[in-house]
């Protein structure tokens, strides 16, 4: 009977400890995986597996090539391994487990991993580049068969590390198209544009945007949707109405306070995500302003708590669990098919969920 294994990597150890472990790992011989043989041979992992087990449906020349490469790389077959020990192991790297957005994504991933009876190694960087590097090193040392990666601080480093180590990877919630990494995302540009269209139809013209971190493609796309919607409406954007958040409640709170000081004529806010919107809502209330009669507010993600806000939040719904599920399914496909795998860039459609936090412009 299979056992589902979850290993949570809490990077509470020091950098010195990780460095020491890394040096120890380098002294040990690298375990050769079926994926390594498949890359060298230019065939799928499934073909390598069947060739090593001397299955009759594998051509003789293919079998001989696989055996030759396996010997050259020093592959050692797991003679006494149980099915549990032979199962695929997947690394999952996200930015912030406190964000309900990632919780829902991980639920989608877990569903597929359970069906596949795979091992699941989980790491959270908390938006710190040093932890991203440590986690990437850890996953490589653990010989994971594949990686699922959420938003990262330094996409260039991640892409370079993945190419060097030949680890099959699917990005979720962030697009790594410039680095040749497959991804599953929601259409952030469309979600932002429909949010702005909604506010503009309500008569708003002084609309602020509390954006996400510059390095994240989701933030770039949402900012672009915000700017293009204003341009299409014949409204020149004002830089004083744009702030850059770190996607947390706290940043939404303080940036909203700053916006209220910068513009008394402000009538609407489009926030990068629901957590930022929650912080902005508190700042608006503390300033004795009312949502939505004085200031309309829109979030993004549609996390579970948004409909239970004091004023239920209008927000862009994105299918978080579906993103996680599809990304995990693609990763297993990529691991099994190796060089035969066809690249996938999956973009899911968002939808606007209109609740009570938006209304007609008061002026």
Phi, psi and omega in degrees: 000137182283152176239129180277124185245128173241123177246115181266123181264101177263108186283066178265352177285157183283164177295328179297320180295318179295320180297319179297316180296322180298319180295321178297319182295325182294331180287334180277146180292135181293129178287125180277129181257163175301325180298321179297318179294319181298319179298314181295322184274340182075030178232177180281161176298322179298319178295319178299314181301316183288327178293319180292335179264009175059043178286143187289341183275004178260130180299147183302317182293326177292316179300314181297320179295316180297316180296322179295316181291321178300319179292319181297319182281347180083034180292131177247114181293141179282078189300321185251016183287147172274164176306325179299316183289334181274357186290157180290142175246135185240133173263139179235121181243120177231174184269320189207106181291343178289341181279118181302338176303312181288329178300316180292322178297315180296327176299318178295320178296313183301323180301316181288318181297323177296316179299324182276353183055045182261167174269150192227108177255127190240134178221145181234126185269342184052039176062029177249120184299323180298322178289325175302314180297316180298319181291319177300317178297317180298313181299320180294316180297329179279000176059043178296150180275342180193164181230141168245124189234126174276203180296141180230160180284322184233086181299327181298315179297315182300312182298320179296317180296321181292319178296319181296319187264356178055046179261120177302132187220141170235130176270142176232135180075355175219140183267126177246038187301323181293343183251008176071026179258130177295153183210159171231116183223172168261158182283089185295323179297312181297320180297317178293318183296318180291329176296314180293320177302319179299313180293320180294322177294334177278000175096004182285141177233326177267086185245122178268158175229120172265100189275174176266182181302140184303326186285343184273127181295330177297319179292320178298316182293322180290322176295319179296320177296320177300311183292318182293324178294319176297316181297317180297330179275001179078024181249125178282130182287153179240123181299334181291348179261010180242131176230152181252120182258173171256019174077008183259165176301316183299317180293322177299321181295308185288324178290327176293321177300319179295318179296321180296327176286328185282332184213112177283343183271000181302129181238352181204152179224131171253113184265149181302318177212179184291328179293317176298320178297322179297316177296320179296321179301316180297317180297321179296316180295320179294333178276010180062031175253153185249140173253125006256003189297330178252321180224123175274150186221131178234135175253197179208135176120318185064053174292163192302327187282349188297326180282354179251009172302159175308317168245108183311133192273129166288131186205164176268122179274126169239144187283081187298312180297323179294323176300312179297316182296311182297320180297317179295318179298318179295322181296316179296322176297318181295319179296317186284327186265348176053234183294341180278353183292134176266129184300142181231131170237104187256123179239116182265150184276134174272173172215150181273126176257108185269122177237220191261000187271003177233143178204180182300141180303132185285347182233000000 
